[in-house]
Amino acid sequence: MVSSAILLVGLASVMLIASQVANTPTASSQRLKAAEAVDEFANDVRYATFLITRTPHVLEFVVTDRTDDGTAERIRYEWSGVPGDPLQKSVNGSVPIAVVDSVQDVQFSVTTASETTSFASTTDSAETKLLFNENNLNSTREVTADKFSGQALDPSTLSAAGRLWWNATRVDFQASRSSSANEILLVQLRSAGDPNSCPTSEVLGEAQLAENALSGAIGWNSVSFSSPIQGLQFHRKYALVLARTTADGTSSTTAAAATLRTNINDSSPLTSDDGGATWGYNGDAQTNFRVWGTYTSSGPTYDLTRNYANRANVVLQAGTAAHSRINASIPLLNRPELLSAYWRTDFDDDPTATDFTRDNTGDWALASNGTFNTATLVDGVWLADGALESRPKNDFTTNTTVDVRCRNTSVGGNGAEIRINADRQGGAHAPLVVRVQRQPDDSQTLTLYGKSSDATDVMLIQRKNLSSDFVRFRLTILPTDNVVNLAINDKDEGTYAYPTYAPTDDNRFLTFSANTSSAEYDYVELRVAE
């Protein structure tokens, strides 16, 4: 009986210990739970396209649509930092659920890599007299809608070390009003070709001057181009052309001006009697003229560093035992750029319904605060019938990239217009405007403007003769340096300093529209660095 009692006591002790072991999580079981949680985390984060929050205890990110509702998903993993509290997960702002009921430690981190792009800039000289002829005068030739006069220009002598190209800003020429003073004189800069460097039909720039603004007697007259004719090459020849438009409703034979020559005969060096269709050449004669402009030279180089997330790292310890700790490093397949804000629309669906980060704020809104007309979406293209603006507002004080593919589909107006009120800090901001405008010959011209006041545009660069198809352009804004780089169809078009001034409103967004014209947009993307 004594022996049996001893055995029963021992057996009870064994059963008690076994019961405690069965009901107490072992380090191995805790490690298994941690591994399952890390596996779930890895399957989510590896497809991240945008990182919203990253701290040692929180990693929140966006992945592409998983619920077939057309909207990306926002996933958040979070731990309070208090040992014993759960690791929680929420999707699209839902009530968090525990992935692991109790953890001792969670540490999130992201491995990043940097890529640096260098942008070369240019500087322009002060305006100076570049090409000219100022000889004695003794003959004239009237300019009509049929009779054009011209002058060959050879800029090869302007080339010098450090100069990249030249730009024409205004022209002086000697002329007087003709018998009537109701016509419009056209002063054009054209490309020139063989034979004899005669003008081609390509008009690089044009200024108009009412005849009644000309001097009454033969004398010097001046006209400025509305924007400088940029990027003129030293090795190419050009032609200065004086013509007359018939848009004023007068007869084509009515003279707009009498222009003065330097030769003893009445022939001008380049003349056309058929409205510029063909040209004659007189090698002994010259027009009296002055072409004013600037030289463009190399300027400073600016570096842009972009940071990308390559891997998401997690340390998860569910139990108190050190060997219950799980370490994992998950490659991020989309290698998302580290951004503070992001917008994009591909016009597959209503852009005003897009909420990329699932923050309950629509990414785009009509400037009119109206309802978006989905009938204007055709095969992933928006036939613009208003102005769309980015939401929420942003000061764009860090490196900002605007990427757009669009085209203007009618002649006239301001075309497809994209505007961003960038670099809003220190009591100033820098509105930047891009206009893509269709020309009568079906080409398109892209012009980038800064603004020195609400009412004053400052042209930074203009590129002509783009195709009538969609044009892709990219603005890279570097607020630290007050410069913007332009690329058109992946070709670098240079980096330019932009003006700033005090804002008069709270328009802190990107806006794009068809401004008094017809335009189509294929996509618009806006990225703001951290």
NORRALIN-V131632 format. One record per backbone hydrogen bond with DSSP energy under -1.0 kcal/mol. NH is the residue of the N-H (numbers start at 1). CO is the residue of the C=O. If there is no record, write none. Layout:
# NORRALIN-V131632
<<NH | CO> <NH | CO>>
This chain:
# NORRALIN-V131632
<<5 | 1> <6 | 2> <7 | 3> <8 | 4> <9 | 5> <10 | 6> <11 | 7> <12 | 8> <13 | 9> <14 | 10> <15 | 11> <16 | 12> <17 | 13> <18 | 14> <19 | 15> <20 | 16> <21 | 17> <22 | 18> <23 | 19> <30 | 26> <31 | 27> <32 | 28> <33 | 29> <34 | 30> <35 | 31> <36 | 32> <37 | 33> <38 | 34> <39 | 35> <40 | 36> <41 | 37> <42 | 38> <43 | 39> <44 | 40> <45 | 41> <46 | 42> <47 | 44> <48 | 45> <49 | 62> <50 | 62> <52 | 60> <53 | 60> <55 | 58> <59 | 77> <60 | 53> <61 | 75> <62 | 50> <63 | 73> <73 | 63> <75 | 61> <76 | 90> <77 | 59> <78 | 88> <79 | 57> <84 | 103> <85 | 82> <87 | 100> <88 | 78> <89 | 97> <90 | 76> <92 | 74> <94 | 91> <97 | 89> <99 | 87> <100 | 87> <103 | 85> <104 | 317> <105 | 317> <107 | 315> <108 | 56> <109 | 313> <111 | 311> <113 | 308> <115 | 306> <117 | 304> <119 | 302> <121 | 300> <122 | 495> <123 | 297> <125 | 295> <128 | 293> <130 | 291> <131 | 291> <133 | 289> <138 | 261> <139 | 261> <141 | 259> <143 | 257> <144 | 147> <145 | 252> <148 | 272> <149 | 242> <150 | 270> <151 | 240> <153 | 238> <158 | 155> <159 | 156> <163 | 160> <164 | 296> <165 | 296> <166 | 232> <167 | 294> <168 | 229> <169 | 292> <170 | 292> <171 | 223> <172 | 290> <173 | 221> <174 | 288> <175 | 219> <176 | 258> <177 | 215> <185 | 209> <186 | 243> <187 | 207> <188 | 241> <189 | 205> <190 | 239> <191 | 202> <192 | 237> <193 | 198> <198 | 193> <198 | 195> <200 | 191> <204 | 189> <205 | 189> <207 | 187> <209 | 185> <211 | 183> <213 | 210> <214 | 211> <219 | 175> <221 | 173> <223 | 171> <225 | 169> <229 | 168> <232 | 166> <238 | 153> <239 | 190> <240 | 151> <241 | 188> <242 | 149> <243 | 186> <245 | 184> <249 | 246> <254 | 251> <256 | 143> <258 | 176> <259 | 141> <260 | 174> <261 | 139> <262 | 286> <270 | 150> <271 | 280> <272 | 148> <275 | 146> <277 | 274> <280 | 271> <282 | 269> <285 | 282> <289 | 133> <290 | 172> <291 | 131> <292 | 170> <293 | 128> <294 | 167> <296 | 165> <297 | 123> <299 | 121> <302 | 119> <304 | 117> <306 | 115> <308 | 113> <309 | 336> <310 | 111> <311 | 111> <312 | 330> <313 | 109> <314 | 328> <315 | 107> <316 | 326> <317 | 105> <324 | 321> <325 | 322> <326 | 316> <328 | 314> <330 | 312> <332 | 310> <333 | 46> <338 | 307> <340 | 528> <341 | 528> <343 | 526> <345 | 524> <353 | 350> <354 | 351> <358 | 355> <363 | 354> <365 | 389> <367 | 387> <369 | 366> <376 | 373> <377 | 374> <378 | 381> <382 | 521> <383 | 376> <384 | 382> <384 | 519> <388 | 512> <389 | 365> <390 | 510> <391 | 363> <394 | 508> <400 | 477> <401 | 527> <402 | 475> <403 | 525> <404 | 473> <405 | 523> <406 | 471> <407 | 520> <409 | 518> <414 | 515> <416 | 436> <417 | 513> <418 | 434> <419 | 511> <420 | 432> <421 | 509> <422 | 420> <422 | 430> <423 | 396> <424 | 395> <425 | 423> <425 | 428> <428 | 425> <429 | 501> <430 | 422> <432 | 420> <433 | 449> <434 | 418> <435 | 447> <436 | 416> <437 | 445> <439 | 443> <442 | 439> <444 | 466> <445 | 437> <446 | 463> <447 | 435> <448 | 461> <449 | 433> <450 | 458> <452 | 456> <458 | 450> <460 | 448> <461 | 448> <463 | 446> <466 | 444> <471 | 406> <473 | 404> <474 | 487> <475 | 402> <476 | 485> <477 | 400> <478 | 483> <481 | 478> <483 | 478> <484 | 496> <485 | 476> <486 | 494> <487 | 474> <488 | 491> <489 | 472> <491 | 488> <493 | 486> <496 | 484> <498 | 482> <501 | 429> <508 | 506> <511 | 419> <512 | 388> <513 | 417> <515 | 415> <520 | 407> <521 | 382> <522 | 405> <523 | 405> <524 | 345> <525 | 403> <526 | 343> <527 | 401> <528 | 341> <529 | 399> <530 | 338>>
